[in-house]
Amino acid sequence: MTMSNGWEPRTRLGRQVADGEITSMQEALQSGLPLKEPELVDQLLPGLEDEVLDINMVQRMTDSGRRVKFR
C-alpha cells in the first residue's frame, strides 16, 4: 500500500499508521514498537520543522594523516 506522498510502509508500526490505527505520536511511542521509518514522524507530526543549531569541525591525527569530521 503506497500512501499519497509516495511512502510505502515497511514495518508493522508503519502499516498501523498508514491504516489509521495509530493517529498520534504518543500512541506510536506507547505501542512499544521501534520508530524505524522517518516517514512515520512526517505522517504523525506534519508541521514539525528542524533547524541546524551549530556545526563544528573536529580534527584528529591518525597514522595516515589528519582526519576532519563535521559534528
C-alpha positions in Angstrom: 0.0 0.0 0.0 1.6 3.3 -1.1 0.5 6.5 0.6 -0.3 9.6 -1.4 3.1 11.1 -0.6 4.9 8.1 -2.1 5.6 6.4 1.2 5.3 2.6 1.3 5.3 1.4 5.0 7.8 -1.4 5.6 7.3 -2.0 9.4 4.4 -3.1 11.5 4.1 0.3 13.1 4.3 1.9 9.6 1.4 -0.2 8.4 -0.7 0.7 11.5 -0.1 4.4 10.9 -1.0 4.0 7.2 -4.2 2.2 8.1 -5.2 4.8 10.7 -5.0 2.6 13.7 -2.3 4.9 15.2 -3.0 8.6 14.8 -0.7 10.3 17.3 3.0 10.2 18.3 2.0 9.3 21.8 0.2 6.2 20.6 3.2 5.3 18.5 5.5 5.5 21.4 3.2 3.6 23.8 2.9 0.8 21.3 6.5 -0.2 22.2 7.4 -0.7 18.5 10.6 1.0 17.3 10.3 4.1 15.0 12.5 2.8 12.2 11.0 4.9 9.4 11.5 8.7 9.2 8.2 9.0 7.3 6.3 8.0 10.5 7.3 11.2 12.1 6.3 13.1 8.9 2.9 11.4 9.0 2.2 11.9 12.7 3.7 15.4 13.1 3.1 17.1 9.8 4.0 20.6 11.0 7.4 19.7 12.5 10.3 21.8 11.3 14.0 21.3 12.0 16.9 23.7 12.1 20.7 23.3 12.5 21.9 24.9 15.7 25.7 24.5 15.3 28.3 22.8 13.2 31.8 22.2 14.4 34.8 20.9 12.6 36.7 18.2 14.6 40.2 17.1 13.6 42.1 14.1 14.7 45.6 12.9 13.8 45.9 9.3 12.6 48.8 7.2 11.2 47.7 8.2 7.7 47.3 11.9 8.3 44.7 14.3 9.6 41.0 13.3 9.5 38.4 16.0 9.5 34.8 15.5 10.6 31.9 17.9 11.0 29.8 17.5 14.1 
